Amino acid sequence: MLSIGDLSKRTGVKVPTIRYYEQMGLLEEADRTEGNQRRYDQRDLERLTFIRHGRDLGLEISAIRELIALSQHKEEPCAHADRIAADHLSAVRLKIEKLRKLEQELARIVSRCDGGHSIEECYVIRALSDHGLCGSEH
């Protein structure tokens, strides 16, 4: 059995986050000792590791909740789990595309300014003040 501190150390999840996941129902409420300390077993460790990895991949709590529910039905087809992952991948790709556009625009703005002008003549300041100076939509 693991204390909440031990579980935290083994998974890299902070204690308040573990309590939050319990409140959210992602982790089952821990057994308690006579001194009212939480105690976790291997199954809890595995579940928290699953949650942590999902969060590291950027999955929303709702998606993790669905994946946990799906994982309880070992014989079911995995099409729904695949759909959750594919939807998340699409969202990540969209974010990456937006970030690329931001990168290009920022690089363009920075390249127009060499830092040798007064603030009044600074292209960075002017571009932020006038969206019309942007080279593209971002």
Secondary structure, DSSP 8 states (H G I E B T S, - for coil): -B-HHHHHHHHT--HHHHHHHHHHTSS---EE-TT--EEB-HHHHHHHHHHHHHHHTT--HHHHHHHHHHHT-TTS-SHHHHHHHHHHHHHHHHHHHHHHHHHHHHHHHHHT--S-S-GGG-HHHHHHH-GGG-SS--
